Amino acid sequence: MNKKSLLPYLFIFGLFLLIFAGCKDDDEDDTLYMSGTLSFNLPNYAFPGDSFLVEASGITAPQGDSVVYTFKGEYFTPDSVVAKSFQVKVPETTGSYSMTLLATAEGYSSSSTTRTLKVIPEEFLAMVQGFDVPDDSIADPRDNKIYYYRSYGNLDWFVQNLDWRGAGITYSNEEALGYMTGSLYTWNQALTGEDAPSSIPAPVYGLGQGPRGVCPPGWHVPTPEDWADLASAVSGTHKVFLDPWSGLAEGFSLDATVNGNKIWKYHPDNEKTNTTGWNALPAGYASMSGADFEGFGQTAFWWSTGADGSQGYYRFIHYAINRFSYASTDKSAVYASVRCVRTTGASPQTNE
């Protein structure tokens, strides 16, 4: 076949390539992608049968009614709904359940995201499996919540975090987490007992001399001397607050589970033996005036009444370090846990 006879075939082949390329360009031009990150506000933890308003958010383009949102979650009620927001009831049985949100719009590729919710028991001792239960407890007269306590050295200590809702916040603003690991308070809130303190409290020192603050009647927020008394009693050696307390973290930390899942993240350098029965759980903390939550499952902070200028002192445990150390942070912008104390043998209405 000569070159002249090949020309028609070459022309047709070239035309085919042009048409194919044009179709491909047209397909690419027609593909639109949603802008933003799809999300919805299902909590991480809830009690059986709880009800929440769930709302889709995050898609910035396209806007308005052009986006169709479809929620699907087996065992939820309803288990499927087409809406941007709706009231959902969580399952009545404890366990982990997933819900998926699909966003679609004509001319756009779809977007989806999935969240998992853990339904946990409402009763504390059933919820926190492995909790070392003391013989002694009190009922907070403000809300009738029960707190267990033990005696260490010269003081009685709560062996669970305070969860009084008259001030502070819960981690990620989730109600169920407050019952599990307590509420979080700023230093100012902890010492005054006020959600919006009218003035900045002064630091307080001295064994058994702390202010009542957020604690129940007859109990107070621990001073640096209270903390030192605790460490000295447990270790059998004299401790001061401004020491790192190396080797003490795992004896204070409780390797508890919720629905069979460990709360603390595992690390071999902190085995979480809880030999003291103090039952420390990794409640995390909040910063940026409660806008940012971090550390749940990995760390826990507890306030003392000591301070250095605008910085309040706290003690903390990290999941990977066997040290019950101290540090300081902003009194008004960081939220931490509180353990209440009282002088051993004190009557319920002292330390007001």
C-alpha positions in Angstrom: 0.0 0.0 0.0 1.5 3.4 -1.0 1.5 6.6 1.1 -1.3 8.1 -0.9 -3.7 5.2 -0.1 -2.9 5.6 3.6 -4.0 9.2 3.8 -7.7 8.5 4.2 -7.1 6.1 7.1 -4.7 8.5 8.8 -7.3 11.3 8.4 -10.0 9.1 10.0 -7.7 8.0 12.8 -6.7 11.6 13.6 -10.3 12.7 13.5 -11.2 9.9 16.0 -8.4 11.0 18.4 -9.7 14.6 18.2 -13.3 13.5 18.9 -12.1 11.2 21.9 -10.0 14.0 23.3 -12.9 16.4 23.0 -15.2 14.0 24.8 -12.7 13.5 27.5 -12.3 17.2 28.0 -16.1 17.7 28.1 -16.4 14.9 30.8 -13.7 16.5 32.9 -15.3 20.0 32.6 -18.6 18.6 33.6 -17.3 17.0 36.8 -17.9 19.3 39.8 -16.8 18.6 43.4 -18.5 19.9 46.5 -16.5 22.4 48.6 -16.0 22.1 52.3 -15.8 19.1 54.7 -19.1 17.3 55.3 -19.8 16.7 59.0 -22.6 16.2 61.6 -22.9 16.6 65.3 -23.6 13.1 66.6 -22.0 12.7 70.1 -19.3 10.1 70.9 -21.1 8.9 74.0 -24.8 8.7 75.1 -27.1 6.9 77.4 -29.7 4.3 76.2 -32.7 6.0 74.5 -31.1 9.5 74.5 -32.5 11.9 71.9 -30.4 14.5 70.0 -30.9 17.1 67.2 -28.5 16.0 64.5 -27.6 18.5 61.8 -25.5 18.3 58.7 -22.9 21.0 58.1 -19.6 21.8 56.4 -20.6 21.9 52.7 -20.0 25.4 51.3 -20.7 24.8 47.6 -23.2 24.2 46.2 -25.4 26.1 48.6 -29.0 26.1 49.7 -31.6 23.4 48.8 -29.5 22.1 46.0 -27.8 19.7 48.4 -29.7 16.7 49.5 -28.7 15.1 52.9 -29.5 11.5 53.7 -28.8 10.1 57.1 -28.7 6.3 57.7 -28.0 4.4 60.9 -29.2 0.9 61.7 -30.8 0.7 65.2 -31.3 4.5 65.4 -34.9 5.9 65.3 -35.5 6.8 62.6 -32.9 4.7 60.9 -33.1 6.6 57.6 -34.1 10.2 56.9 -33.7 12.7 54.1 -33.2 16.1 55.8 -30.5 18.5 56.8 -31.4 18.2 60.5 -33.6 15.9 62.5 -34.3 14.5 66.0 -32.8 11.1 66.4 -33.2 8.6 69.3 -30.2 6.4 70.0 -30.5 2.6 70.6 -31.8 1.3 73.9 -29.0 -1.3 74.2 -25.4 -0.5 75.1 -22.8 -0.9 72.4 -21.2 0.9 69.4 -23.4 2.2 66.6 -22.5 4.0 63.3 -24.4 6.6 61.4 -23.6 7.7 57.9 -24.4 11.0 56.2 -24.5 11.2 52.4 -24.7 14.6 50.6 -25.7 14.7 46.9 -26.4 17.4 44.4 -27.2 17.4 40.7 -24.0 17.8 38.6 -21.7 17.2 41.6 -19.9 14.2 42.9 -21.4 13.0 46.2 -19.7 13.2 49.7 -20.2 11.0 52.7 -19.0 10.7 56.3 -19.6 8.3 59.2 -19.6 8.7 62.9 -19.7 6.1 65.7 -21.6 6.6 68.9 -21.1 4.5 72.1 -24.2 3.9 74.2 -23.1 3.4 77.8 -24.9 2.5 81.0 -26.3 5.4 83.1 -25.2 4.1 86.5 -21.6 5.0 87.3 -20.4 1.7 88.7 -21.9 -0.2 85.7 -20.5 2.4 83.3 -16.9 2.5 84.5 -16.0 -1.2 84.7 -13.1 -1.9 87.1 -13.7 1.1 89.3 -12.1 0.4 92.8 -15.1 1.1 95.1 -14.3 2.4 98.6 -16.6 1.8 101.6 -17.3 5.5 102.0 -19.4 7.8 99.9 -21.3 11.1 100.1 -24.3 12.5 98.3 -23.8 16.1 97.0 -26.9 17.9 98.4 -26.9 20.2 95.3 -27.8 17.5 92.8 -27.8 14.2 94.8 -24.8 12.8 92.8 -22.9 10.2 94.7 -19.1 10.5 95.2 -16.8 7.9 96.7 -13.8 8.9 98.8 -10.8 7.4 100.7 -8.5 8.7 103.4 -4.8 9.4 102.5 -2.6 11.0 105.1 -4.5 13.9 106.8 -7.2 14.2 104.2 -10.2 12.5 102.7 -10.0 12.6 98.8 -12.7 12.0 96.2 -11.7 9.0 94.2 -13.6 10.2 91.1 -13.7 13.6 89.4 -16.3 16.2 90.4 -19.3 16.5 88.1 -21.2 19.5 89.4 -22.8 21.3 86.5 -23.3 24.7 88.2 -20.1 25.8 86.5 -17.7 24.6 83.9 -18.3 22.3 80.9 -18.2 18.6 80.0 -15.6 17.3 77.5 -16.8 18.0 74.0 -20.0 19.3 75.7 -21.3 15.7 75.9 -23.5 15.0 78.9 -22.6 11.4 79.2 -18.9 12.1 79.5 -19.5 14.3 82.5 -21.0 11.3 84.4 -18.0 9.2 83.3 -15.0 11.4 83.9 -16.4 14.5 85.6 -16.8 18.1 84.4 -14.0 20.5 83.5 -13.5 23.9 85.1 -11.2 26.9 84.8 -9.0 27.7 87.7 -11.1 30.7 88.4 -14.3 28.7 88.3 -12.9 25.9 90.5 -11.9 28.3 93.3 -15.0 30.5 93.2 -17.7 28.0 92.4 -19.0 30.5 89.9 -19.5 29.9 86.2 -18.6 33.5 85.4 -16.5 34.8 88.3 -17.0 38.4 89.1 -13.4 38.7 90.2 -10.2 36.8 90.1 -9.6 34.8 93.3 -6.3 34.8 95.1 -4.2 31.6 95.3 -4.6 29.7 98.6 -2.0 27.7 100.5 -1.9 25.6 103.6 -2.9 22.0 104.5 -6.7 21.7 104.6 -7.2 25.4 103.9 -8.6 25.4 100.4 -11.8 27.2 99.4 -15.0 25.3 98.9 -15.3 26.6 95.3 -17.1 24.1 93.1 -17.0 21.4 95.8 -20.0 20.2 97.9 -20.5 21.6 101.4 -17.8 20.4 103.8 -15.2 19.8 101.0 -12.7 22.1 99.3 -10.4 22.4 96.2 -7.0 20.9 97.1 -4.1 23.3 98.0 -0.5 22.5 96.9 0.0 21.3 100.5 -3.0 18.9 100.2 -1.5 17.4 97.1 1.9 17.0 98.8 0.3 15.3 101.7 -1.4 12.8 99.3 1.9 12.0 97.6 3.8 11.7 100.9 1.2 9.3 102.3 1.1 7.1 99.3 4.9 7.0 98.7 6.0 6.8 102.3 8.5 9.6 101.6 8.3 13.4 102.1 7.1 15.1 98.9 6.5 18.7 98.1 4.2 20.1 95.4 6.9 21.4 93.1 8.4 17.9 92.6 7.7 15.7 89.5 6.6 12.7 91.6 8.4 10.2 89.3 7.1 6.6 89.6 3.7 7.5 91.0 1.5 7.9 88.0 0.6 4.2 87.4 -0.4 3.6 91.0 -2.9 6.4 90.8 -4.3 5.5 87.3 -7.3 3.1 86.8 -7.1 0.8 83.8 -10.9 0.9 83.5 -13.1 -0.1 80.6 -16.4 1.1 79.2 -18.4 -1.4 77.2 -15.3 -3.6 77.3 -13.0 -0.9 75.7 -10.1 0.6 77.7 -10.5 4.3 78.5 -6.7 4.9 78.9 -4.6 4.5 75.8 -2.0 1.7 76.5 1.7 2.2 77.0 4.1 -0.1 78.7 5.8 2.7 80.6 2.6 3.4 82.5 0.8 0.2 83.4 -2.0 1.9 85.3 -2.1 -0.5 88.3 -4.2 1.8 90.5 -2.6 0.4 93.6 -3.6 3.5 95.6 -7.3 3.2 94.7 -7.4 6.8 93.5 -9.0 5.8 90.2 -7.5 8.4 87.8 -9.2 8.4 84.4 -8.0 10.3 81.3 -10.6 13.1 81.2 -8.6 15.3 78.9 -8.9 19.1 79.0 -10.3 22.1 77.2 -8.6 25.3 76.0 -9.4 28.4 74.1 -12.2 29.2 76.7 -13.8 25.8 76.0 -13.6 25.9 72.2 -10.9 23.2 71.8 -11.0 19.8 73.5 -7.9 17.5 73.7 -6.4 14.6 75.5 -9.4 12.4 76.2 -8.1 8.8 76.7 -4.5 10.1 77.0 -4.1 12.6 79.8 -5.8 14.2 82.8 -5.3 17.5 84.6 -6.4 18.4 88.2 -6.3 21.9 89.7 -4.6 23.0 92.8 -5.3 26.3 94.5 -1.7 27.5 93.9 -0.8 30.0 91.2 2.0 32.0 89.6 0.6 35.2 88.4 -2.0 34.5 85.6 -1.0 30.8 85.6 -2.8 28.3 87.9 -0.9 25.2 89.1 -2.2 21.7 88.3 -1.0 18.1 88.5 -1.3 15.8 85.5 -0.8 12.2 84.3 0.0 11.2 80.8 -0.8 7.7 79.5 2.8 7.0 78.4 4.8 8.4 81.4 5.0 7.0 85.0 5.2 10.4 86.5 2.5 12.4 88.4 3.9 15.8 87.5 2.9 19.5 87.9 2.7 22.4 85.5 0.8 25.7 85.2 -1.5 27.2 82.6 -3.9 30.1 82.0 -6.4 30.5 84.9 -9.3 31.6 82.7 -8.9 29.9 79.4 -8.0 26.2 80.2 -10.5 23.7 81.8 -9.3 20.9 84.0 -10.7 18.3 86.4 -11.3 18.8 90.2 -10.9 16.3 93.0 -12.4 17.5 96.3 -10.8 17.0 99.7 -11.5 17.6 103.4 -9.7 17.1 106.6 -10.1 13.5 107.8 -12.7 13.4 110.5 -14.2 16.8 109.7 -17.9 17.2 110.1 -19.8 17.5 106.8 -20.4 21.2 107.0 -16.8 22.4 107.7 -14.5 24.1 105.2 -17.3 26.2 103.9 
